[in-house]
Amino acid sequence: MAAKPFHLAWFLQGSSVQAWGEQWTGHIGTSWQQPDLFLDMARSLERACFDYILLEDSSYVGESFGGSTEIYLKNAIAVPRQDPSVVAALMTQVTSKIGIVPTFGTYAYHPYLLARLVATLDQVSGGRIGWNAVTGSSDFAAMNFGMQGMPEHDTRYDMADEYMDVVRKLWGSWEPGAIVADRQNGILVDHTKVHGVNFQGKYFSTRGPLNSGPAPQGQPVIAQAGGSPRGRKFAAAHAETIVVNAKGVEAMRAYREDVHKHMKAAGRDPSQCKVLFLINPIIGDTEADALERKKQRQCLADRHIEQRLAHFGKVTNIDFGQFDLDKPLPDHVTTNGHQLNLEQFRAMAKGRSIRQTMASFNAVDLSIELCGTCESVAARMGEVMAEVGGDGFLFSMPNVNRRTLAEIEDGLIPALQDRGLVRKAYEHKHFRDNLLAF
Ligand SMILES: Cc1cc2nc3c(=O)[nH]c(=O)nc-3n(C[C@H](O)[C@H](O)[C@H](O)COP(=O)(O)O)c2cc1C
């Protein structure tokens, strides 16, 4: 029986310096302000028939390690970081089929501004835009927008539920067929098909209609990544693709089943949302070469424990610089940031010190271990997907450079295509139609 194909996407760690300090990055330390690498990436992943590129984002300079910005700035940890809407727009102009999914935080954009921005991107891309809807997690980010700090974790999701309602109404404020472009009678828009929204909610209000005009997809695609119980509920209610770093085949299957359960409870058909699992495949010319490369990556991760803790502290708001890294993380430490991440860290610790736990936590492997030749990695990806039941993988690789892109596009993808595991061509014009095609 032919294997069911699965979906592929790429998690780009922000519009910022990629793989700083690593090999094969050219003059990235100065060339990062220009978009060339990202545009090459978009073209490459479109040739490889990926569903989408997700542009991760945060809007603050980290300061949670030892109460200083030093480690973040010195090592390019999520900074400098450009506004993702600009690079997303540029990517749309050098591609014609792949989905482009910038991240925008609900705390940072008024829903009207967001609806207008995303509708505009959907227009200029010809219906290929998704929005990675994040609630934000850092008090530093909140302070950049005039708040004292982030609202409480679950309240953020309550606010985001209402936010989704507002943006959907704004996108719906133009009925299909509103633009008549009738030159003979001099009518551009049929005003009877454009409606006010007049939304007055608990957290947001807006008048509408949206002045950008309609999005080609009607409602652009929604991506989400909430991992906590409340986050999963939010994602299941709204998302058409969910990205998650679940650990191992069992956890992957359970996560997807849980999403389906929540979707059904929200009255949605589970086939309308694709759950993609994070991977970081290590590919070599031979199995031995791949193992050697994996060893090198592990060494790099071991050397960078403090930097990785600084990054982890950025998303959990925990200052790991205050702890003795050779002791376990104290039990009283909690987070108002990414809850699932902290939960996974604790589950992995099993009494070990912070340093020892971090040595293995997301160091190389993400959802599953993938290390080998193109053929063996492709085969393993197929096996795992068959066991999990769907829906695909999100590449999250720390060594983003043109060599890595070539290894994926010209090495791994043909091996997956030969096995009938991924698409060889896009069938549809719009992002959503490709995403939900199988
Ligand atoms: C693959 C992935 C990508 C994410 N991208 C972003 C991002 O770009 N910006 C952001 O603020 N949060 C991002 N997040 C965080 C999620 O939006 C969410 O806040 C996080 O998973 C914690 O959710 P929880 O507290 O419900 O567990 C990402 C999470 C994952 C797993």
Ligand as a Chemical Component Dictionary entry (heavy atoms), coordinates in Angstrom:
data_LIG
# 
_chem_comp.id                   LIG 
_chem_comp.type                 NON-POLYMER 
_chem_comp.pdbx_formal_charge   0 
_chem_comp.three_letter_code    LIG 
# 
loop_
_chem_comp_atom.comp_id 
_chem_comp_atom.atom_id 
_chem_comp_atom.alt_atom_id 
_chem_comp_atom.type_symbol 
_chem_comp_atom.charge 
_chem_comp_atom.model_Cartn_x 
_chem_comp_atom.model_Cartn_y 
_chem_comp_atom.model_Cartn_z 
_chem_comp_atom.pdbx_ordinal 
LIG C1  C1  C 0 7.965 25.601 17.148 1  
LIG C2  C2  C 0 7.545 26.746 18.012 2  
LIG C3  C3  C 0 7.607 28.020 17.501 3  
LIG C4  C4  C 0 7.274 29.114 18.286 4  
LIG N1  N1  N 0 7.430 30.386 17.789 5  
LIG C5  C5  C 0 7.225 31.449 18.597 6  
LIG C6  C6  C 0 7.518 32.761 18.150 7  
LIG O1  O1  O 0 7.973 32.978 17.049 8  
LIG N2  N2  N 0 7.297 33.796 19.004 9  
LIG C7  C7  C 0 6.790 33.613 20.262 10 
LIG O2  O2  O 0 6.610 34.584 20.987 11 
LIG N3  N3  N 0 6.499 32.366 20.699 12 
LIG C8  C8  C 0 6.731 31.305 19.904 13 
LIG N4  N4  N 0 6.482 30.041 20.362 14 
LIG C9  C9  C 0 5.895 29.894 21.667 15 
LIG C10 C10 C 0 4.425 29.559 21.606 16 
LIG O3  O3  O 0 3.688 30.535 20.931 17 
LIG C11 C11 C 0 3.885 29.412 23.015 18 
LIG O4  O4  O 0 3.928 30.652 23.700 19 
LIG C12 C12 C 0 4.746 28.425 23.750 20 
LIG O5  O5  O 0 4.754 27.197 23.038 21 
LIG C13 C13 C 0 4.281 28.222 25.161 22 
LIG O6  O6  O 0 2.973 27.879 25.189 23 
LIG P1  P1  P 0 2.367 27.343 26.526 24 
LIG O7  O7  O 0 2.712 28.326 27.611 25 
LIG O8  O8  O 0 0.903 27.258 26.205 26 
LIG O9  O9  O 0 3.039 26.020 26.771 27 
LIG C14 C14 C 0 6.819 28.924 19.599 28 
LIG C15 C15 C 0 6.725 27.625 20.098 29 
LIG C16 C16 C 0 7.091 26.533 19.334 30 
LIG C17 C17 C 0 7.001 25.158 19.901 31 
# 
loop_
_chem_comp_bond.comp_id 
_chem_comp_bond.atom_id_1 
_chem_comp_bond.atom_id_2 
_chem_comp_bond.value_order 
_chem_comp_bond.pdbx_ordinal 
LIG C1  C2  SING 1  
LIG C2  C3  SING 2  
LIG C2  C16 DOUB 3  
LIG C3  C4  DOUB 4  
LIG C4  N1  SING 5  
LIG C4  C14 SING 6  
LIG N1  C5  DOUB 7  
LIG C5  C6  SING 8  
LIG C5  C8  SING 9  
LIG C6  O1  DOUB 10 
LIG C6  N2  SING 11 
LIG N2  C7  SING 12 
LIG C7  O2  DOUB 13 
LIG C7  N3  SING 14 
LIG N3  C8  DOUB 15 
LIG C8  N4  SING 16 
LIG N4  C9  SING 17 
LIG N4  C14 SING 18 
LIG C9  C10 SING 19 
LIG C10 O3  SING 20 
LIG C10 C11 SING 21 
LIG C11 O4  SING 22 
LIG C11 C12 SING 23 
LIG C12 O5  SING 24 
LIG C12 C13 SING 25 
LIG C13 O6  SING 26 
LIG O6  P1  SING 27 
LIG P1  O7  DOUB 28 
LIG P1  O8  SING 29 
LIG P1  O9  SING 30 
LIG C14 C15 DOUB 31 
LIG C15 C16 SING 32 
LIG C16 C17 SING 33 
# 
